[in-house]
Amino acid sequence: MKIKNSFLVCFLIFGFFSFSQKVQLKKADASYDQFHYVNAIKTYEKVANKGYKSVELFSKLGDSYYFQSNLNDANKWYEQLFSLNEKVDTEYYFRYAQTLKSIGDYKKSDAMMAQFNELNASDLRAILSKNQSNYLEEIKKNSGRYRIENAGINSEYSDYGSSFYKNTLVFTSARDTGGVFVKKHNWTNQSYTNLYGAIISDNGNLETPLKFSKKIDSKYHESTPVFTNDGLTMYFTRNNFLNGKKGRDSNKTILLKLYKATKIGDSWENIVELPFNSNEYNCAHPALSPDEKTLYFSSNMPGTKGQSDIYKVAILSDGTFGTPVNLGGSINTEARETFPFISNANELYFSSDGHPGLGGLDVFITQIKEDGTHGKIKNVGTPVNSNSDDFAFIMDTATKNGFFSSNRIEDNLGYDDIYKCTETIPIPKDCQQSLTGLLVDEETKLPISDAKVVLYDINYVKIDELMTDQNGKFDFGQVACETKFRLQFDKNEFAAKETFVITPKDSGITDVLIELTPNLQPLKVGRDLRKTLGIDIIYFDLDKSNIRPDAAVELAKILEVMKQYPTLEIDVRSHTDSRQTSKYNISLSDRRAKSTIKWLIENGVAPNRLTGKGYGETQLLNSCADNVPCTEEEHQANRRSEFIIKKL
């Protein structure tokens, strides 16, 4: 009887705890769904510390920290999640990999990304991870180019998102500056943010911050301003709140919008929201192009690839706006791309955790070109980037001084801090090569106008097509460095030609001189009889000197001409490709010349009318020299014989 009662008591206690856990989890889930992560964490951790385990519990606990950018604590719960050895959403492989970087375990992080890649081969983050497996080496190359220090204006609360305004640094802060009632945000348990300004002294240091504008402040978040050069217009981020009215999305959440304010006297007035905002998605963190004709920002509007993408929108001459344009898949990924900044040198700085980095958000840079495209995306390296969130980078290109925000542990007063940075060594500019050329007649050396020139990549994918100008010149503009291209030339009166060009690894101009052979040429001493007759190149198989059947057909044409002109004498010159040693190739080409002469003699040409020599690989027709990767077709172009007229 005692035994039965003992089981009954245990059952009742277990049932009580099970019921209690369900109640607490339900409460935590409600907080989680409303983005009240601080409250959700408290309840979830109580349940977890009592020994309760589940995929849902550990994933939501990890996410609650992850979405607060607390990657260290998120790592603890993601590790518990994966230790269950149960099926999880593939996104958690990426999140776990990110948090592993936050604790410095890059080896395990890369292993998790490899699993993520297998499960999400078409994901841009997977593609970037696979294509940039040496990302740590590349980051190391760009590291050590900045000197950083704490900006000296930080509080124990979140301080971030700065902008230059005349001689003042305007920034975002959640610091409490007094008041009987302080409204706190359930996501972070901090006060709602306002804008503060700190004068930049002559020595570059920042003076004591003061609230920037009472007219801009509301009871919700204001953050990340940007100003026009005349100081009369400000774009900034605020919760969906204007003229005392707040707006919510379909889930009853107050999202972020972009606003514009105008300086009138000493006050910021006429606050209006930008027309492409919506109650149903976020728009935040504005940035202006140097000419102030384009506004960049971050958003999760329809068409966004990930959690947030970077967009641009034209600011029209009448003050209205065009349609926002997503910057595309070469910049935006399925993760976060945010906090854009455009320098006076037209460089786009942005933060991302989708591109390979050191952990959390990293700062990246790319050059915006005149046609609106951009160059190579580069991680700016340490010490700006760390294994924590690093973001909101701005730079004065004249003084080489700038600021960025980070939640790194070192030298951090609390949450996000603002850091001053000075550029000491510029990040190398993208290699820029221009491909130009001159097309001339092989005989007269005169320019050939109105000839078609087609540019292909090495796989015959067409890149561009143009016609030579009246001076025989062509210009394909900027092309990639360290790249092999095919060029094809076509003009009615000339034999078509194809050649190869390899651009160097450094910036500059690749200028080529191309000669085309006229189709109909009179017999003339010094000319190649094959070209004069317009017959096909006589090729040899790799490492062979025997006359191929197709070569015999072409040699028969040479034979006929020599019969028609009994005093004609020719010099047979044989060539090889670059494979094998130079000594071997001289010997091989000599055998080929002798083989060609032997064939002509056997078919009726007097020996005294023929001379010949092998030139090996000394006169290649293309760039396929030693250690240059080439196709079999490209190598075969060099395995040929020429028939130079010595006497008529």
CORFENTA-V697809 format. One record per pair of residues at least 4 apart in sequence whose C-alpha atoms are under 6 Angstrom apart, sorted by the first residue. I is the first residue (numbers start at 1). J is the second residue. D is the distance in whole Angstrom. If there is no record, write none. Layout:
i: {I | I}
j: {J | J}
d: {D | D}
This chain:
i: {10 | 11 | 21 | 25 | 28 | 28 | 31 | 31 | 32 | 32 | 32 | 35 | 36 | 36 | 37 | 37 | 37 | 41 | 45 | 47 | 48 | 55 | 55 | 58 | 58 | 58 | 59 | 60 | 62 | 62 | 62 | 62 | 63 | 65 | 65 | 66 | 66 | 66 | 71 | 71 | 75 | 75 | 78 | 92 | 93 | 93 | 97 | 97 | 98 | 100 | 100 | 101 | 101 | 101 | 101 | 102 | 102 | 102 | 106 | 113 | 116 | 117 | 117 | 121 | 124 | 125 | 128 | 129 | 139 | 139 | 142 | 142 | 143 | 143 | 144 | 145 | 145 | 145 | 146 | 146 | 146 | 147 | 147 | 148 | 148 | 149 | 149 | 150 | 151 | 151 | 151 | 154 | 156 | 156 | 157 | 157 | 157 | 157 | 158 | 158 | 158 | 158 | 159 | 159 | 159 | 159 | 160 | 160 | 160 | 160 | 161 | 161 | 161 | 161 | 162 | 162 | 163 | 163 | 163 | 164 | 167 | 167 | 168 | 168 | 168 | 169 | 169 | 170 | 170 | 171 | 171 | 172 | 172 | 172 | 173 | 173 | 174 | 174 | 174 | 183 | 184 | 184 | 184 | 185 | 185 | 185 | 192 | 192 | 193 | 193 | 194 | 195 | 196 | 196 | 196 | 197 | 197 | 197 | 198 | 198 | 198 | 198 | 199 | 199 | 200 | 200 | 200 | 201 | 221 | 221 | 222 | 222 | 223 | 224 | 224 | 224 | 225 | 225 | 226 | 226 | 226 | 227 | 227 | 227 | 228 | 232 | 232 | 233 | 233 | 234 | 234 | 235 | 235 | 236 | 236 | 237 | 237 | 237 | 238 | 238 | 239 | 239 | 239 | 240 | 240 | 240 | 240 | 240 | 240 | 241 | 241 | 248 | 248 | 248 | 248 | 249 | 249 | 249 | 255 | 256 | 256 | 257 | 257 | 257 | 257 | 258 | 258 | 258 | 258 | 259 | 259 | 259 | 260 | 260 | 261 | 261 | 261 | 262 | 262 | 262 | 263 | 263 | 281 | 281 | 282 | 282 | 283 | 283 | 284 | 284 | 285 | 285 | 286 | 286 | 287 | 287 | 287 | 288 | 288 | 288 | 289 | 289 | 290 | 293 | 293 | 294 | 294 | 294 | 295 | 295 | 296 | 296 | 297 | 297 | 298 | 298 | 298 | 299 | 299 | 300 | 300 | 304 | 305 | 305 | 306 | 306 | 306 | 307 | 307 | 308 | 308 | 309 | 309 | 311 | 311 | 311 | 312 | 312 | 313 | 313 | 313 | 314 | 314 | 315 | 316 | 316 | 328 | 332 | 333 | 335 | 336 | 336 | 337 | 337 | 338 | 339 | 339 | 339 | 340 | 340 | 341 | 341 | 342 | 342 | 342 | 343 | 346 | 347 | 347 | 347 | 348 | 348 | 349 | 349 | 350 | 350 | 351 | 351 | 351 | 351 | 352 | 352 | 353 | 353 | 358 | 358 | 359 | 359 | 360 | 360 | 361 | 361 | 362 | 362 | 363 | 364 | 364 | 364 | 365 | 365 | 366 | 366 | 366 | 367 | 367 | 368 | 368 | 369 | 369 | 381 | 385 | 388 | 389 | 389 | 390 | 390 | 391 | 392 | 392 | 393 | 393 | 394 | 394 | 395 | 395 | 396 | 396 | 396 | 400 | 400 | 401 | 401 | 402 | 402 | 403 | 403 | 403 | 404 | 404 | 405 | 405 | 405 | 406 | 406 | 407 | 407 | 431 | 431 | 432 | 433 | 433 | 433 | 433 | 433 | 433 | 434 | 434 | 434 | 434 | 434 | 435 | 435 | 435 | 436 | 436 | 436 | 437 | 437 | 437 | 437 | 437 | 438 | 438 | 438 | 439 | 439 | 439 | 439 | 439 | 440 | 440 | 440 | 440 | 440 | 441 | 441 | 441 | 441 | 442 | 442 | 442 | 447 | 447 | 448 | 449 | 449 | 449 | 449 | 450 | 450 | 451 | 451 | 451 | 451 | 452 | 452 | 452 | 452 | 453 | 453 | 453 | 453 | 453 | 454 | 454 | 454 | 455 | 455 | 455 | 455 | 456 | 456 | 456 | 456 | 456 | 456 | 457 | 457 | 457 | 458 | 468 | 468 | 468 | 469 | 481 | 481 | 481 | 482 | 482 | 482 | 483 | 483 | 484 | 484 | 485 | 485 | 486 | 486 | 487 | 487 | 488 | 488 | 489 | 489 | 490 | 493 | 493 | 494 | 494 | 494 | 495 | 495 | 521 | 525 | 525 | 525 | 526 | 526 | 527 | 527 | 528 | 528 | 529 | 529 | 530 | 538 | 538 | 538 | 539 | 539 | 540 | 545 | 562 | 567 | 568 | 568 | 569 | 569 | 569 | 570 | 570 | 570 | 570 | 570 | 571 | 571 | 571 | 571 | 571 | 572 | 572 | 572 | 573 | 573 | 573 | 573 | 573 | 574 | 574 | 574 | 574 | 574 | 575 | 575 | 575 | 575 | 575 | 576 | 576 | 576 | 576 | 576 | 577 | 577 | 577 | 577 | 578 | 578 | 578 | 585 | 585 | 586 | 586 | 586 | 589 | 589 | 590 | 590 | 591 | 593 | 593 | 593 | 594 | 600 | 601 | 620 | 621 | 624 | 630}
j: {14 | 15 | 25 | 29 | 40 | 43 | 36 | 40 | 36 | 37 | 40 | 187 | 186 | 187 | 41 | 64 | 187 | 45 | 49 | 52 | 52 | 59 | 81 | 62 | 77 | 81 | 63 | 64 | 66 | 74 | 77 | 78 | 67 | 70 | 74 | 70 | 71 | 74 | 75 | 99 | 79 | 99 | 96 | 96 | 112 | 116 | 109 | 112 | 359 | 105 | 109 | 105 | 106 | 359 | 387 | 359 | 387 | 388 | 110 | 117 | 120 | 121 | 126 | 126 | 333 | 354 | 132 | 133 | 379 | 381 | 380 | 381 | 381 | 382 | 382 | 423 | 424 | 425 | 422 | 423 | 424 | 421 | 422 | 420 | 421 | 419 | 420 | 419 | 418 | 419 | 420 | 417 | 413 | 414 | 174 | 175 | 414 | 415 | 173 | 174 | 415 | 416 | 172 | 173 | 416 | 417 | 172 | 405 | 417 | 418 | 171 | 172 | 224 | 392 | 170 | 171 | 169 | 170 | 226 | 169 | 199 | 200 | 198 | 199 | 200 | 197 | 198 | 196 | 197 | 195 | 196 | 194 | 195 | 223 | 193 | 194 | 191 | 192 | 193 | 191 | 189 | 190 | 191 | 189 | 190 | 191 | 220 | 221 | 221 | 222 | 222 | 212 | 210 | 211 | 212 | 209 | 210 | 212 | 206 | 207 | 208 | 209 | 206 | 207 | 204 | 205 | 206 | 205 | 238 | 239 | 237 | 238 | 237 | 236 | 237 | 285 | 235 | 236 | 234 | 235 | 287 | 231 | 233 | 234 | 233 | 262 | 263 | 261 | 262 | 260 | 261 | 259 | 260 | 258 | 259 | 257 | 258 | 284 | 256 | 257 | 255 | 256 | 257 | 246 | 247 | 254 | 255 | 256 | 257 | 245 | 246 | 252 | 253 | 254 | 279 | 253 | 279 | 280 | 282 | 282 | 283 | 277 | 282 | 283 | 284 | 273 | 274 | 283 | 284 | 272 | 273 | 274 | 271 | 272 | 269 | 270 | 271 | 268 | 269 | 270 | 267 | 268 | 300 | 301 | 299 | 300 | 298 | 299 | 297 | 298 | 297 | 339 | 296 | 297 | 295 | 296 | 341 | 292 | 294 | 295 | 294 | 342 | 344 | 314 | 315 | 313 | 314 | 315 | 312 | 313 | 311 | 312 | 310 | 311 | 309 | 310 | 338 | 308 | 309 | 304 | 308 | 309 | 333 | 334 | 333 | 334 | 335 | 335 | 336 | 336 | 337 | 332 | 337 | 325 | 326 | 327 | 324 | 325 | 322 | 323 | 324 | 321 | 322 | 321 | 320 | 321 | 332 | 337 | 354 | 354 | 352 | 353 | 351 | 352 | 351 | 350 | 351 | 392 | 349 | 350 | 348 | 349 | 346 | 347 | 348 | 347 | 368 | 366 | 367 | 368 | 365 | 366 | 364 | 365 | 363 | 364 | 361 | 362 | 363 | 391 | 361 | 362 | 360 | 361 | 386 | 387 | 387 | 388 | 388 | 389 | 389 | 390 | 385 | 390 | 391 | 378 | 379 | 380 | 377 | 378 | 375 | 376 | 377 | 374 | 375 | 373 | 374 | 373 | 374 | 385 | 390 | 408 | 406 | 407 | 405 | 406 | 405 | 404 | 405 | 403 | 404 | 402 | 403 | 401 | 402 | 400 | 401 | 402 | 422 | 423 | 421 | 422 | 420 | 421 | 419 | 420 | 421 | 418 | 419 | 417 | 418 | 419 | 416 | 417 | 415 | 416 | 506 | 507 | 507 | 478 | 479 | 481 | 507 | 508 | 509 | 477 | 478 | 479 | 509 | 510 | 476 | 477 | 510 | 474 | 475 | 511 | 473 | 474 | 511 | 512 | 513 | 472 | 473 | 513 | 447 | 448 | 472 | 514 | 515 | 445 | 446 | 447 | 448 | 515 | 445 | 446 | 515 | 516 | 515 | 516 | 517 | 471 | 472 | 472 | 468 | 469 | 470 | 472 | 467 | 468 | 467 | 468 | 490 | 491 | 466 | 467 | 489 | 490 | 465 | 466 | 467 | 488 | 489 | 465 | 487 | 488 | 463 | 464 | 486 | 487 | 460 | 461 | 462 | 463 | 485 | 486 | 461 | 485 | 486 | 485 | 472 | 473 | 474 | 473 | 503 | 504 | 505 | 503 | 504 | 505 | 502 | 503 | 501 | 502 | 500 | 501 | 499 | 500 | 498 | 499 | 497 | 498 | 496 | 497 | 496 | 518 | 519 | 517 | 518 | 519 | 517 | 519 | 532 | 645 | 646 | 647 | 644 | 645 | 644 | 645 | 643 | 644 | 643 | 644 | 535 | 551 | 640 | 641 | 639 | 640 | 639 | 592 | 566 | 648 | 647 | 648 | 609 | 646 | 647 | 610 | 643 | 644 | 645 | 646 | 610 | 611 | 612 | 643 | 644 | 612 | 642 | 643 | 612 | 613 | 614 | 641 | 642 | 589 | 593 | 614 | 640 | 641 | 589 | 615 | 616 | 639 | 640 | 589 | 616 | 617 | 638 | 639 | 617 | 635 | 638 | 639 | 617 | 625 | 626 | 589 | 616 | 614 | 615 | 616 | 614 | 616 | 613 | 614 | 595 | 612 | 613 | 614 | 598 | 605 | 605 | 638 | 638 | 628 | 634}
d: {6 | 6 | 6 | 6 | 5 | 6 | 5 | 5 | 6 | 6 | 5 | 6 | 5 | 5 | 6 | 5 | 5 | 6 | 6 | 6 | 5 | 6 | 6 | 6 | 5 | 5 | 6 | 6 | 6 | 4 | 5 | 6 | 6 | 5 | 5 | 6 | 5 | 5 | 6 | 5 | 6 | 5 | 6 | 6 | 6 | 6 | 4 | 6 | 6 | 5 | 5 | 5 | 5 | 5 | 6 | 5 | 5 | 6 | 6 | 6 | 6 | 5 | 5 | 6 | 6 | 6 | 6 | 6 | 6 | 5 | 6 | 5 | 4 | 5 | 6 | 6 | 5 | 5 | 5 | 4 | 5 | 5 | 5 | 6 | 4 | 6 | 5 | 4 | 6 | 5 | 5 | 6 | 5 | 4 | 6 | 5 | 5 | 6 | 6 | 5 | 5 | 5 | 6 | 4 | 5 | 5 | 5 | 5 | 6 | 6 | 5 | 6 | 5 | 5 | 5 | 4 | 6 | 5 | 6 | 5 | 6 | 6 | 5 | 4 | 5 | 6 | 5 | 6 | 4 | 6 | 5 | 6 | 5 | 5 | 5 | 6 | 5 | 6 | 4 | 6 | 6 | 5 | 4 | 5 | 6 | 6 | 6 | 5 | 5 | 6 | 5 | 6 | 5 | 4 | 5 | 5 | 5 | 5 | 6 | 5 | 6 | 4 | 6 | 5 | 6 | 6 | 5 | 5 | 5 | 6 | 6 | 4 | 5 | 6 | 6 | 5 | 6 | 4 | 6 | 5 | 6 | 6 | 6 | 5 | 6 | 6 | 5 | 6 | 5 | 6 | 5 | 6 | 5 | 6 | 5 | 6 | 5 | 5 | 6 | 6 | 6 | 4 | 6 | 6 | 5 | 6 | 6 | 6 | 6 | 6 | 4 | 5 | 5 | 5 | 6 | 5 | 5 | 5 | 6 | 5 | 6 | 6 | 6 | 5 | 6 | 6 | 6 | 6 | 6 | 6 | 4 | 6 | 6 | 5 | 6 | 6 | 4 | 5 | 5 | 6 | 6 | 5 | 6 | 5 | 5 | 6 | 6 | 5 | 6 | 5 | 5 | 6 | 6 | 4 | 6 | 5 | 5 | 5 | 6 | 5 | 5 | 6 | 5 | 6 | 5 | 6 | 5 | 5 | 6 | 5 | 6 | 4 | 6 | 5 | 6 | 5 | 5 | 5 | 6 | 5 | 5 | 6 | 6 | 5 | 6 | 3 | 5 | 5 | 5 | 5 | 6 | 6 | 5 | 5 | 4 | 6 | 6 | 5 | 6 | 6 | 4 | 6 | 5 | 5 | 5 | 6 | 6 | 6 | 6 | 5 | 5 | 6 | 6 | 4 | 5 | 5 | 6 | 5 | 6 | 4 | 6 | 5 | 6 | 5 | 5 | 5 | 6 | 6 | 5 | 6 | 6 | 5 | 6 | 4 | 6 | 5 | 6 | 5 | 4 | 5 | 5 | 6 | 6 | 5 | 6 | 5 | 4 | 6 | 5 | 5 | 4 | 5 | 6 | 5 | 6 | 5 | 4 | 6 | 6 | 5 | 6 | 6 | 5 | 5 | 5 | 6 | 4 | 5 | 5 | 5 | 6 | 5 | 5 | 6 | 6 | 4 | 5 | 5 | 6 | 6 | 4 | 5 | 5 | 6 | 4 | 5 | 6 | 6 | 6 | 5 | 6 | 5 | 6 | 5 | 6 | 4 | 6 | 6 | 5 | 6 | 4 | 6 | 5 | 6 | 5 | 4 | 6 | 5 | 5 | 5 | 5 | 6 | 5 | 5 | 5 | 5 | 4 | 6 | 5 | 6 | 5 | 6 | 5 | 6 | 4 | 5 | 6 | 5 | 5 | 4 | 6 | 6 | 4 | 5 | 6 | 6 | 5 | 5 | 6 | 5 | 5 | 4 | 5 | 5 | 5 | 5 | 6 | 5 | 5 | 5 | 5 | 6 | 5 | 5 | 5 | 5 | 5 | 5 | 5 | 5 | 5 | 5 | 6 | 5 | 6 | 5 | 6 | 5 | 6 | 5 | 6 | 6 | 5 | 4 | 6 | 5 | 6 | 5 | 6 | 5 | 5 | 5 | 4 | 5 | 6 | 5 | 5 | 5 | 6 | 5 | 5 | 5 | 5 | 5 | 5 | 6 | 5 | 5 | 5 | 5 | 5 | 5 | 6 | 4 | 6 | 5 | 6 | 5 | 6 | 5 | 6 | 4 | 6 | 5 | 5 | 6 | 6 | 6 | 4 | 5 | 6 | 5 | 5 | 5 | 5 | 6 | 6 | 5 | 5 | 6 | 5 | 4 | 5 | 6 | 6 | 5 | 6 | 6 | 6 | 5 | 6 | 5 | 6 | 6 | 6 | 4 | 5 | 5 | 5 | 5 | 6 | 5 | 5 | 5 | 6 | 5 | 5 | 6 | 5 | 4 | 6 | 5 | 6 | 5 | 6 | 5 | 5 | 5 | 5 | 5 | 6 | 4 | 5 | 5 | 5 | 5 | 5 | 6 | 5 | 5 | 6 | 4 | 6 | 6 | 5 | 6 | 5 | 5 | 6 | 6 | 5 | 6 | 6 | 4 | 4 | 5 | 6 | 4 | 6 | 6 | 6 | 6 | 6 | 6 | 5 | 6 | 6 | 6 | 6}
